[in-house]
Each structure stands twice: as C-alpha cells, then as structure tokens.
Amino acid sequence: MSTNCTHLNEIHDVTPSANGCEECLKMGDRWVHLRQCLICGHVGCCDSSKNKHATKHFHGTGHPVVKSFEPGEDWRWCYIDKTFV
C-alpha cells in the first residue's frame, strides 16, 4: 500500500452509520459495493453504484479517507491524494 496520503492523521476509530448505504436504505434503492468513511463512519455506495453516495459524502464533507466495507476486502482510499493507503 502507498504511504503518499497526507490525511492519515484524520482517520478515527469509527462506528458504521448503517449496515448498508445509509442514503440508499432511506430511499429504498440498491447499491453495488459499500465504502465507509474513516473520519465519521458514514457508509455509502461506491462509484459503480448509480447513486455514488460515498463520493457524494466526500464532496459534501471533505472527509478524505474511506475503506471498503465489503467482507474480505481490506483496503483504504484517499480521495484527495488519489492513492491507496
């Protein structure tokens, strides 16, 4: 994994906001994969999902680092530095 992310100090020990995409669950919609914000715990759907709630959360809050919220996946992504961390 890359260490070129300058936002690692913003990562917190977070609790997932939902057991699926928070916004899609409220709308009764579906998602493809899930991402969890490592700043506040928001769970949103990935960019392969039609609603792209994880990226919308980043644009709305500026929270830069997410991790996969999929079973068996263990990676993190920084939206600002565009790198895996």
PyMOL commands that set and color helices and strands:
alter all, ss='L'
color gray80, all
select helices_A, chain A and resi 8-10+22-27+53-61
alter helices_A, ss='H'
color red, helices_A
select strands_A, chain A and resi 34-37+43-45+65-68+76-78+83-84
alter strands_A, ss='S'
color yellow, strands_A
deselect
rebuild
show_as cartoon
